[in-house]
Amino acid sequence: MVTEPYIDRTELEEMVHSSPYGTAFVSPWITSAETLWSFLIHESQDVVDSFEEIAVPGGSGTGKLDTKCVLITLSSDGVAIPMLAFLFRLETDPPTVYSLFMNPTDHAVRELLDDLSKQEELIIDFHDEHHLARLKRNNNLRACIAETLASIGAGRTVPEEMFDLAIDNMVPDSFDSDALWELFAGMVK
């Protein structure tokens, strides 16, 4: 884990910081050599500071992180609506779980997922009000993402409004990421 102070906030960082704690996004992380995809999560400073506890001494950022990638298909009026769920569980006390749903039928999302399926490392950036904490791990989501893209093919696109409605119906406000982790506990990453 690497913690870095902020100098100036970008528009994306402003969006992350204006979201409720625990909200997850996906964003490109551009380096001089390549463009990688990073999961961005907004958290309180206390929670971000507690992530230091899961890092190996020396700050290598190799603490305990469990991940799940699950393809869910719902049906609405006879229309199949595929959703790709990403779940991240950090072994803090108590464990912290985050979730993010993506529409794998959307062309731009498919391109992002294709890139992410080829990325060696999984990068998760936690933003509090003043710092960035970065966890890097082996990207064990690659196979699930590739299988999802292959199974969906280049068929029809599910409109974003229909996708959002399906998520709202599947995950009501009272259903949190911890409950999703338990629901998908028996499923493969």
N, C-alpha and C positions, 0 to 999 in steps of 0.2 A: 504494500500500500504506500502511495506517495501522497503527501499532503502539501499543497502549494497555496500561497496567498494569491488573491486576486489583485490585479492592477486596475483593469477596466472591464466592465461587463459588456458582452456582445448582446445583440438582440435576442439570440437564443437563450443566453443565460438569464436575461430579464424575464423571458417566458417561463423558464424553469422556476425561477425564484418567485414568480407571481402565482404559481400553482400550489395546491395543498401539499403538505408533507406526505411523502410516500408515492407521489405521482412519478411515473416513469415515461421516458421519451427515448427515441433512437435518433442519433445524429452522426454525421460524418466527422471524423477526427483526421484532419489533414496534416501530414508531416512532409518533410522535404522529399522523402522517398516514396510515399504511398498515401492513399486514402483508406482509412479503416473506419469501421462503424463501432460506435460506442453507445451503450445504454446509459442515459442520464437519469438520475433520481434526485429529487429535491428532498432534503432531510434537515432536521434541526441540528444545530451545532453539537448538542449533547449526544445525539445518536451518531453523527459522523465521528465525533471524538471516541465513542465506544468501539468503533470499528478497529481502532488501533489494537484492541484486545485480541482480535482474531488474526492479527498479522504475526508472522514468525518474528522473533527478536532480530533486530538488525534492519527492520523496515522493508523486508523483501516483498511484502504484500501477498504472502502465500497462505493466508488464513483459510478457514473452512467456509466454503461456498458451495451450496448444492443448487443445481439448476434442473429445470424441467422444460421440455418443449412438447406441447401437446396440440395435435390437430383435432379440432372440434367441428362437427358439422351439424348445424341446426336446420330445421325446415320451417318455412313460413309460406303458407298458401301454396304448398307444393314446390317451392323454390329452395334448393339446397344453398345454405350460407356457410361456407367454410371460414373458420377463424383459427389463427395460429396463436396459441397462448404461450408466453414465456413467463416462467416463474423463477424467482431467485430467492434463496433462503440462506441467510447469514447466521452463523452460530454465535449470536450474541446472547445475552441473558436478559429477557427471554429472546428466543429466536425471532428474527425480523424477516418477513416475507414481502416481496414486491411482485406485482403482476403487470403484464402488458399484453394487449391483444392487437394483432395485425391482420389486415385483410389481404390474404395471399393471392386474391384474384385481381387486385389493383396493379396496373402495369408498373408504376413507380415503386410500389412495395415489393413486387416480384424482383425487380432489379436489385433493390437493397438486399433482399433475402438471398438472392443468388450470390452477391458479393460476400455477405455474412457467412454463407455456407462454405466459402473458400478461405475465410480468414482463420489463421492459425490460433490467434489469441481471442479470448472473450474479454472485452473491456467494459467495466462498469464504473462510471464516474458519479460520485455522490457530492452534491452541491449543498453547502449550507450558506448562510448569508455572507461569509467572508472567505471560505476556503473550498478547495476541491480535494476530495480523497479518491484515489484511483485504485481499483483492484484489477489485476490482470491474471487470467487463468488460461489454461488450455481450453480451446473452444470445443467443448463436448456436445454442442448443439448442432454441429455441422451436418451430421447424418440425418437427423430429424428434419432439418430445414430442406435438405436436398430431396428427401423422400416426399415431403409435403409438396414441393414444387413439381416433382415428377407425377404425383398422384392427381394433382389438380389440372395439369396440362395448360394449354393456352385457350381454354374455353371462355365462356362468357364472364364478364366482370360484374361483381355484385356492387351495386351503387353504395356509396359511403353512408347515405341515410339509412338504407336497409341494414347495412352492417352494424351501424351504431344502435339501431333499434334492437337488433338481435342480441347485442352485448347487454343492453339495458334489461332485456327480458331474461337473459341467462344469469346475470350478476346484478341483483337488486342492490340498492344502497346499503342494506344491512349485511350483505355478503362480502366479507373482506378477503384479502389475499391469503391469510392464514387458513380460512375455510377452503379456498380454492386449492391450496397445497394439499390439504387432507383429502379433498375430493379426488384429486389426481394422484394420490400417493402410490397406487398400484401400477400406474402407467410408466412406460419407459421414457427416459429423457429424450 
